[in-house]
Amino acid sequence: MLPVLLVAVDNTVLAFAVPAISESLRPGGTELLWIVDVYPLVLAGLLVPMGSLGDRVGRRRLLLVGASGFAVVSAVAAFAPSAPLLITARAALGFFGAMLMPATLSLIRNIFVDPVQRRTAIAIWAAGFSGGAALGPIVGGFLLEHYWWGSVFLLAVPVLVPLLLLGPVVVPESRDPHPGPVDPVSIALSLGTMVPLVYGIKRLAEHGWGPGGLVPILLALLVGYGFVRRQLRRPVPLLDVRLFTNPVFSGSVAANLLSVFSLVGFIFFVSQHLQLVSGRSPMEAGFFLVPGLVVTVVAGLAVVRVVRHVRPALVVAGGLLLNAVGYGVVLASGTAGSDVGLLVAFVVLGAGVGAAETISNDLILSSVPAAKAGAASAVSETAYELGSVLGTAVLGSILTAVYRTNVAVPDGLPAGDARAAGETLGGATEVAGGLPDGLARTLLDSAQHAFDSGVVITSAIGVVLMVVAALIALRALRTAR
């Protein structure tokens, strides 16, 4: 639970520290982008190799090595004196973070052999993500109000020290009894697939359609083809890609990815609405999300009993349909409007994510031999990372495009201010702070209306995507019992 909680917090807390980092280290625009992006790029690229490595050298050993490295590098990052050193530290955090996540899930697969116990453990494991997502804004907001930006990195130390002390005592070791040799070429091909893929998606989200995003994605597809061909030829592959011919495995991976997609995409716009439209502080916005995240945990635990009597296909599809209902609540209101409406929508969506995530992760693990749990866990984690990136990239880019189309920037503003106000709601809010009251109100009204119009359109897309995902789950998981 501890490393899962930490990685989830780390995914959300840095966004709140970016303004303070910008003020303290004075990074350039490119450097600031890499401070944010280098961690998920390295993490996504190494999840599959690290999952396979855990099967070979021991999952507990890899977990403890990753925890040690993550704690040490977090302390270094907290006191980084320059942007390049912070970028290097963030890359190292991605390296050690990739050791943590597959190891936790594969250990669960091998510790809990009873199906009901395993599902319960996975539900608790998934609760770590929800708890971390809730704690990130709350704890991060508190630290940044009282301490310097580096304090958000020091969170890792008190979380991981108990793991390092107790892990060797209470966590049993497990590994593949017949591991194959380490394959450096496959590791390089895995990196060459995932890193440009995630980078390209992020570029498309930030800068729109263009060669800066499309070329890395095309490169990723080409290298990915080479990775698959190599895995099919090797007697003991880094990742057995034939697993994807099992509809239960591939359908569960798709459900996992799309559930996270819906959750992250929703949080992307609700967090902005709460802070920039409703005027709440980051801590207040974090507390506002807690009920939905609590429901995510409760639903994940409750569904363990439900799936003993109801087919997994129906449970996962039902969860995805609840995601659709959550987006539908926002869509039905005609605007992002009332905070209470958003709260209700997020609670409904949280119930769907909790149900779909728990059962899809369980099906991913139970559909492969226990000895290969590390590789299967890495696929699950990769789906989680891609779902996070795509949720922000796809829904975020659509929301931004609608905003840019509908916002009306008052005449007479300096070119830089007009450009900032026309790009994002955050830019408009910042520009309005330096304008006379009447002009500021006009700009904010237009910007907030344009933003809410984008929320309605992205919610409609979210409804359609989740309904399609539910139909896919019904068909792909129909043989699962």
C-alpha positions as CSV (number, residue, x, y, z in Angstrom):
1,M,0.0,0.0,0.0
2,L,2.7,2.5,0.9
3,P,4.5,2.7,-2.5
4,V,1.1,2.8,-4.3
5,L,0.0,5.6,-2.1
6,L,3.2,7.5,-2.7
7,V,3.2,7.2,-6.5
8,A,-0.4,8.3,-6.7
9,V,0.4,11.4,-4.5
10,D,3.5,12.1,-6.7
11,N,1.3,12.1,-9.8
12,T,-0.8,15.0,-8.6
13,V,1.2,17.0,-6.1
14,L,3.9,18.4,-8.5
15,A,1.3,20.4,-10.5
16,F,0.6,22.5,-7.4
17,A,4.4,23.1,-6.9
18,V,5.1,24.3,-10.5
19,P,4.5,28.1,-9.7
20,A,6.8,28.0,-6.7
21,I,9.5,26.0,-8.7
22,S,9.2,28.6,-11.5
23,E,9.8,31.4,-9.1
24,S,12.7,29.8,-7.3
25,L,14.7,28.1,-10.0
26,R,13.7,30.3,-13.0
27,P,13.6,27.5,-15.5
28,G,13.0,28.2,-19.2
29,G,9.8,27.1,-20.9
30,T,11.4,23.9,-22.2
31,E,13.0,23.1,-18.9
32,L,9.7,23.6,-17.0
33,L,8.0,21.2,-19.5
34,W,10.7,18.6,-18.9
35,I,10.4,19.0,-15.1
36,V,6.8,17.9,-15.4
37,D,7.0,15.4,-18.2
38,V,10.3,13.5,-17.7
39,Y,8.9,11.4,-14.8
40,P,6.0,9.9,-16.6
41,L,8.1,9.4,-19.8
42,V,10.7,7.3,-18.0
43,L,8.1,5.6,-15.8
44,A,6.0,4.5,-18.8
45,G,9.1,3.3,-20.8
46,L,10.4,1.1,-18.0
47,L,7.3,-0.5,-16.5
48,V,7.4,-3.6,-18.8
49,P,11.2,-4.2,-18.4
50,M,11.0,-3.7,-14.6
51,G,8.0,-6.1,-14.3
52,S,9.9,-8.7,-16.2
53,L,13.0,-8.1,-14.1
54,G,11.0,-8.6,-10.9
55,D,9.9,-12.0,-12.2
56,R,13.6,-12.9,-12.7
57,V,15.4,-11.4,-9.7
58,G,12.6,-11.4,-7.1
59,R,9.7,-9.0,-6.7
60,R,10.3,-8.1,-3.1
61,R,14.0,-7.4,-3.9
62,L,13.0,-5.1,-6.7
63,L,10.4,-3.4,-4.5
64,L,12.9,-2.6,-1.8
65,V,15.6,-1.4,-4.3
66,G,13.0,0.8,-5.9
67,A,11.8,2.2,-2.6
68,S,15.4,2.9,-1.4
69,G,16.2,4.7,-4.6
70,F,13.0,6.6,-4.7
71,A,13.4,7.8,-1.1
72,V,17.0,9.0,-1.7
73,V,16.4,10.7,-5.0
74,S,13.3,12.4,-3.5
75,A,15.5,14.0,-0.8
76,V,18.0,15.1,-3.5
77,A,15.2,16.6,-5.6
78,A,13.9,18.6,-2.7
79,F,17.1,20.5,-2.5
80,A,17.9,20.7,-6.2
81,P,19.6,24.1,-6.8
82,S,18.9,24.3,-10.5
83,A,16.3,23.2,-13.1
84,P,18.7,20.7,-14.9
85,L,19.4,19.0,-11.7
86,L,15.7,18.8,-10.8
87,I,15.0,17.3,-14.3
88,T,17.7,14.7,-13.7
89,A,16.2,13.9,-10.3
90,R,12.7,13.5,-11.8
91,A,14.1,11.1,-14.4
92,A,15.7,9.1,-11.7
93,L,12.4,9.0,-9.8
94,G,10.7,7.6,-12.9
95,F,13.4,4.9,-13.0
96,F,12.9,3.8,-9.4
97,G,9.1,4.4,-9.6
98,A,8.9,1.8,-12.4
99,M,10.3,-0.8,-10.0
100,L,7.6,-0.1,-7.4
101,M,4.3,-0.5,-9.2
102,P,4.6,-3.8,-11.0
103,A,6.3,-5.4,-7.9
104,T,3.3,-4.5,-5.6
105,L,0.7,-6.0,-7.9
106,S,2.7,-9.1,-8.8
107,L,3.4,-9.7,-5.1
108,I,-0.3,-9.6,-4.4
109,R,-0.9,-12.2,-7.1
110,N,1.6,-14.6,-5.5
111,I,0.8,-13.9,-1.8
112,F,-3.0,-14.3,-2.1
113,V,-3.8,-17.6,-3.9
114,D,-7.5,-17.6,-2.8
115,P,-9.5,-15.7,-5.4
116,V,-11.7,-13.8,-2.9
117,Q,-8.7,-12.8,-0.8
118,R,-6.8,-11.7,-4.0
119,R,-9.7,-9.6,-5.2
120,T,-10.0,-8.0,-1.7
121,A,-6.3,-7.3,-1.7
122,I,-6.5,-5.8,-5.2
123,A,-9.4,-3.6,-4.1
124,I,-7.3,-2.3,-1.2
125,W,-4.3,-1.9,-3.5
126,A,-6.5,0.2,-5.9
127,A,-7.7,2.2,-2.9
128,G,-4.1,3.4,-2.6
129,F,-4.4,5.2,-5.9
130,S,-7.7,6.9,-4.8
131,G,-6.3,7.8,-1.5
132,G,-3.1,9.2,-3.1
133,A,-5.2,11.2,-5.6
134,A,-7.1,12.7,-2.7
135,L,-4.1,13.4,-0.5
136,G,-2.0,15.0,-3.3
137,P,-3.9,18.3,-3.5
138,I,-4.6,18.5,0.2
139,V,-1.2,17.7,1.5
140,G,0.5,19.5,-1.3
141,G,-1.6,22.6,-0.8
142,F,-0.8,22.5,3.0
143,L,3.0,22.1,2.4
144,L,3.2,24.8,-0.2
145,E,1.3,27.3,2.0
146,H,3.7,26.7,4.9
147,Y,7.0,25.5,3.4
148,W,9.2,25.7,0.3
149,W,8.5,23.8,-3.0
150,G,11.0,21.0,-2.1
151,S,8.8,19.8,0.8
152,V,6.5,18.0,-1.7
153,F,9.3,15.7,-2.6
154,L,10.2,15.0,1.0
155,L,6.8,13.3,1.4
156,A,8.5,10.1,0.0
157,V,10.8,9.7,2.9
158,P,8.4,9.1,5.8
159,V,6.2,7.0,3.5
160,L,8.9,4.7,2.3
161,V,11.0,4.3,5.5
162,P,8.4,2.0,7.1
163,L,8.3,-0.1,4.0
164,L,12.1,-0.5,4.1
165,L,12.0,-1.5,7.7
166,L,9.1,-3.8,7.6
167,G,9.1,-5.1,4.1
168,P,12.0,-7.7,4.6
169,V,10.1,-9.0,7.6
170,V,6.4,-9.2,6.5
171,V,6.6,-9.5,2.7
172,P,7.6,-12.9,1.3
173,E,9.9,-13.1,-1.7
174,S,8.6,-14.6,-5.0
175,R,10.0,-15.0,-8.5
176,D,9.6,-16.9,-11.7
177,P,11.2,-20.4,-11.0
178,H,12.3,-20.7,-14.7
179,P,13.3,-17.2,-15.8
180,G,14.7,-16.5,-19.2
181,P,17.9,-14.5,-19.9
182,V,17.8,-10.7,-19.7
183,D,17.2,-9.3,-23.3
184,P,18.8,-5.8,-23.6
185,V,17.5,-5.4,-27.2
186,S,13.9,-6.0,-26.1
187,I,14.3,-3.5,-23.2
188,A,15.6,-0.9,-25.6
189,L,12.7,-1.6,-28.0
190,S,10.2,-1.3,-25.1
191,L,11.7,2.1,-24.2
192,G,11.7,3.1,-27.8
193,T,8.0,2.3,-28.0
194,M,6.6,3.8,-24.8
195,V,8.7,7.0,-24.4
196,P,8.0,8.5,-27.9
197,L,4.3,7.4,-27.6
198,V,3.7,9.2,-24.4
199,Y,5.7,12.2,-25.5
200,G,3.8,12.4,-28.8
201,I,0.5,12.3,-27.0
202,K,1.5,15.0,-24.6
203,R,2.8,17.2,-27.5
204,L,-0.5,16.8,-29.4
205,A,-2.4,17.8,-26.3
206,E,-0.3,20.9,-25.7
207,H,0.4,22.1,-29.2
208,G,-2.3,20.6,-31.4
209,W,-1.8,18.5,-34.6
210,G,1.6,18.8,-36.0
211,P,4.9,17.0,-36.7
212,G,6.1,17.6,-33.1
213,G,3.5,15.1,-31.9
214,L,2.8,12.9,-34.9
215,V,6.4,12.0,-35.7
216,P,7.1,10.5,-32.2
217,I,3.9,8.5,-32.3
218,L,4.8,7.1,-35.8
219,L,8.2,6.3,-34.5
220,A,6.6,4.5,-31.5
221,L,4.4,2.4,-33.7
222,L,7.4,1.4,-35.9
223,V,9.5,0.4,-32.9
224,G,6.6,-1.2,-31.3
225,Y,6.1,-3.4,-34.4
226,G,9.8,-4.5,-34.0
227,F,9.2,-5.2,-30.3
228,V,6.3,-7.5,-31.0
229,R,8.1,-9.3,-33.8
230,R,11.1,-10.0,-31.5
231,Q,8.9,-11.2,-28.6
232,L,7.1,-13.7,-30.9
233,R,10.5,-15.1,-32.0
234,R,12.1,-15.5,-28.6
235,P,11.5,-18.7,-26.6
236,V,11.3,-16.7,-23.3
237,P,10.2,-13.2,-24.3
238,L,10.4,-10.1,-22.1
239,L,6.6,-9.8,-22.6
240,D,4.5,-12.6,-23.9
241,V,2.5,-10.7,-26.4
242,R,0.4,-13.8,-27.1
243,L,-1.4,-12.9,-23.8
244,F,-3.3,-10.3,-25.8
245,T,-4.9,-13.1,-27.9
246,N,-6.8,-14.0,-24.7
247,P,-9.9,-11.8,-24.9
248,V,-10.3,-11.8,-21.1
249,F,-6.8,-10.4,-20.7
250,S,-7.0,-7.8,-23.5
251,G,-10.5,-6.8,-22.6
252,S,-9.5,-6.3,-19.0
253,V,-6.5,-4.2,-20.1
254,A,-8.8,-2.0,-22.2
255,A,-11.3,-1.6,-19.4
256,N,-8.5,-0.7,-17.0
257,L,-7.2,2.0,-19.5
258,L,-10.6,3.5,-20.2
259,S,-11.6,3.6,-16.5
260,V,-8.5,5.6,-15.7
261,F,-9.1,7.7,-18.8
262,S,-12.5,8.7,-17.6
263,L,-11.3,9.4,-14.0
264,V,-8.3,11.6,-15.0
265,G,-10.2,13.4,-17.8
266,F,-13.0,14.3,-15.3
267,I,-10.5,15.4,-12.6
268,F,-8.8,17.6,-15.3
269,F,-11.8,19.8,-15.8
270,V,-13.4,19.6,-12.4
271,S,-10.2,20.7,-10.6
272,Q,-9.9,23.8,-12.9
273,H,-13.6,24.7,-12.5
274,L,-13.3,24.5,-8.7
275,Q,-10.3,26.7,-8.5
276,L,-10.7,29.1,-11.5
277,V,-14.5,29.4,-11.7
278,S,-15.7,28.7,-8.1
279,G,-12.6,30.4,-6.6
280,R,-11.6,27.6,-4.3
281,S,-8.0,27.1,-3.1
282,P,-6.1,24.0,-4.1
283,M,-6.7,22.5,-0.6
284,E,-10.4,23.3,-0.8
285,A,-10.6,21.7,-4.2
286,G,-8.8,18.6,-2.9
287,F,-11.3,18.3,0.0
288,F,-14.2,18.7,-2.5
289,L,-13.0,15.6,-4.4
290,V,-12.7,13.4,-1.3
291,P,-16.3,12.1,-1.3
292,G,-16.0,10.8,-4.8
293,L,-12.6,9.1,-4.0
294,V,-14.1,7.6,-0.9
295,V,-16.9,6.1,-2.9
296,T,-14.2,4.7,-5.3
297,V,-12.6,2.8,-2.4
298,V,-16.0,1.6,-1.1
299,A,-17.1,0.4,-4.5
300,G,-13.9,-1.4,-5.1
301,L,-14.3,-3.3,-1.8
302,A,-18.0,-4.0,-2.2
303,V,-17.7,-5.4,-5.7
304,V,-15.5,-8.2,-4.3
305,R,-18.7,-9.8,-2.9
306,V,-20.8,-8.9,-5.9
307,V,-18.6,-10.7,-8.4
308,R,-19.1,-14.0,-6.5
309,H,-22.7,-13.9,-7.7
310,V,-22.6,-11.7,-10.9
311,R,-20.4,-12.4,-13.9
312,P,-17.3,-10.2,-14.2
313,A,-18.4,-8.9,-17.6
314,L,-21.6,-7.5,-16.1
315,V,-19.7,-5.9,-13.2
316,V,-17.0,-4.3,-15.4
317,A,-19.6,-3.1,-17.9
318,G,-21.8,-1.8,-15.2
319,G,-18.9,0.2,-13.8
320,L,-18.1,1.7,-17.2
321,L,-21.8,2.6,-17.6
322,L,-21.7,4.4,-14.2
323,N,-18.7,6.4,-15.6
324,A,-21.0,7.3,-18.5
325,V,-23.8,8.4,-16.0
326,G,-21.3,10.6,-14.2
327,Y,-20.4,12.4,-17.4
328,G,-24.1,12.5,-18.2
329,V,-24.9,14.3,-15.0
330,V,-22.6,17.1,-16.1
331,L,-24.0,17.0,-19.6
332,A,-27.6,17.1,-18.4
333,S,-27.0,20.3,-16.5
334,G,-26.0,22.1,-19.7
335,T,-23.0,23.7,-17.9
336,A,-20.3,22.8,-15.5
337,G,-22.6,25.0,-13.3
338,S,-23.2,24.0,-9.7
339,D,-20.5,22.6,-7.6
340,V,-23.1,20.3,-6.0
341,G,-23.8,18.8,-9.5
342,L,-20.1,18.2,-10.0
343,L,-19.9,16.5,-6.6
344,V,-22.8,14.2,-7.5
345,A,-21.3,13.4,-10.9
346,F,-17.9,12.6,-9.4
347,V,-19.4,10.3,-6.7
348,V,-21.2,8.4,-9.4
349,L,-18.1,8.2,-11.6
350,G,-16.1,7.1,-8.6
351,A,-18.4,4.2,-8.0
352,G,-17.9,3.1,-11.6
353,V,-14.1,3.4,-11.5
354,G,-13.8,1.5,-8.2
355,A,-15.9,-1.4,-9.6
356,A,-14.3,-1.6,-13.0
357,E,-10.7,-1.1,-11.8
358,T,-10.8,-3.8,-9.1
359,I,-12.3,-6.5,-11.3
360,S,-10.3,-5.7,-14.4
361,N,-7.0,-5.8,-12.5
362,D,-8.0,-9.1,-10.9
363,L,-8.8,-10.6,-14.3
364,I,-5.5,-9.4,-15.8
365,L,-3.6,-11.2,-13.0
366,S,-5.8,-14.3,-12.8
367,S,-5.6,-14.9,-16.6
368,V,-1.8,-15.5,-16.5
369,P,0.3,-18.0,-14.6
370,A,1.5,-16.8,-11.2
371,A,5.2,-17.0,-12.3
372,K,4.4,-14.3,-15.0
373,A,2.6,-12.0,-12.6
374,G,5.3,-9.3,-12.9
375,A,4.9,-9.0,-16.7
376,A,1.1,-9.0,-16.4
377,S,1.3,-6.4,-13.7
378,A,3.5,-4.2,-15.8
379,V,0.9,-4.3,-18.6
380,S,-1.8,-3.3,-16.1
381,E,0.4,-0.4,-14.9
382,T,1.2,0.6,-18.5
383,A,-2.5,0.8,-19.2
384,Y,-2.9,3.0,-16.1
385,E,-0.2,5.4,-17.3
386,L,-1.5,5.5,-20.8
387,G,-5.1,6.1,-19.5
388,S,-3.8,9.0,-17.4
389,V,-1.9,10.5,-20.3
390,L,-4.8,10.0,-22.8
391,G,-7.4,11.3,-20.3
392,T,-5.6,14.6,-20.0
393,A,-4.5,14.7,-23.7
394,V,-7.7,13.8,-25.5
395,L,-10.3,15.4,-23.3
396,G,-8.0,18.3,-22.3
397,S,-7.1,19.2,-25.9
398,I,-10.8,19.1,-26.9
399,L,-11.7,21.3,-23.9
400,T,-8.9,23.7,-24.8
401,A,-10.0,23.8,-28.5
402,V,-13.6,24.6,-27.6
403,Y,-12.4,27.3,-25.1
404,R,-10.2,29.0,-27.7
405,T,-13.1,29.0,-30.2
406,N,-15.7,30.5,-27.8
407,V,-13.7,33.0,-25.6
408,A,-14.1,36.7,-26.4
409,V,-11.0,38.6,-25.5
410,P,-11.6,42.4,-25.1
411,D,-10.0,44.7,-27.6
412,G,-7.0,46.8,-26.6
413,L,-5.1,44.3,-24.5
414,P,-1.4,43.9,-25.0
415,A,-0.6,41.1,-27.5
416,G,0.9,38.9,-24.8
417,D,-2.0,39.3,-22.5
418,A,-4.5,38.7,-25.3
419,R,-2.7,35.5,-26.3
420,A,-2.6,34.2,-22.8
421,A,-6.3,35.0,-22.2
422,G,-7.3,33.3,-25.4
423,E,-5.4,30.1,-24.7
424,T,-6.6,28.9,-21.3
425,L,-8.9,29.8,-18.5
426,G,-5.9,30.0,-16.2
427,G,-4.3,32.6,-18.5
428,A,-7.5,34.6,-18.6
429,T,-7.8,34.6,-14.8
430,E,-4.2,35.8,-14.5
431,V,-4.7,38.6,-17.1
432,A,-8.0,39.7,-15.5
433,G,-6.1,40.2,-12.2
434,G,-4.3,43.2,-13.7
435,L,-7.3,44.8,-15.4
436,P,-9.9,47.4,-14.2
437,D,-12.9,45.8,-12.5
438,G,-15.4,46.2,-15.4
439,L,-13.0,44.9,-18.1
440,A,-11.8,42.1,-15.8
441,R,-15.4,41.0,-15.2
442,T,-16.2,41.0,-18.9
443,L,-13.1,38.8,-19.7
444,L,-13.8,36.4,-16.8
445,D,-17.5,36.0,-17.7
446,S,-16.6,35.1,-21.3
447,A,-13.7,32.8,-20.3
448,Q,-15.7,30.9,-17.8
449,H,-18.6,30.5,-20.2
450,A,-16.2,29.3,-22.9
451,F,-14.7,26.8,-20.4
452,D,-18.0,25.5,-19.3
453,S,-19.0,25.0,-23.0
454,G,-16.0,22.9,-23.5
455,V,-16.9,20.9,-20.4
456,V,-20.3,20.1,-21.9
457,I,-18.8,18.8,-25.1
458,T,-16.1,16.8,-23.4
459,S,-18.8,15.3,-21.2
460,A,-20.8,14.2,-24.2
461,I,-17.7,12.5,-25.6
462,G,-17.1,10.9,-22.3
463,V,-20.6,9.4,-22.3
464,V,-20.2,7.9,-25.8
465,L,-16.7,6.5,-25.0
466,M,-17.8,4.9,-21.8
467,V,-20.9,3.3,-23.4
468,V,-18.7,1.9,-26.2
469,A,-16.2,0.6,-23.6
470,A,-19.1,-1.1,-21.7
471,L,-20.1,-2.9,-24.9
472,I,-16.5,-4.0,-25.5
473,A,-16.2,-5.3,-21.9
474,L,-19.5,-7.3,-22.3
475,R,-18.2,-9.0,-25.4
476,A,-14.5,-9.5,-24.4
477,L,-15.1,-10.7,-20.9
478,R,-18.2,-12.9,-21.5
479,T,-16.2,-16.1,-20.9
480,A,-14.8,-15.0,-17.5
481,R,-16.5,-16.5,-14.5
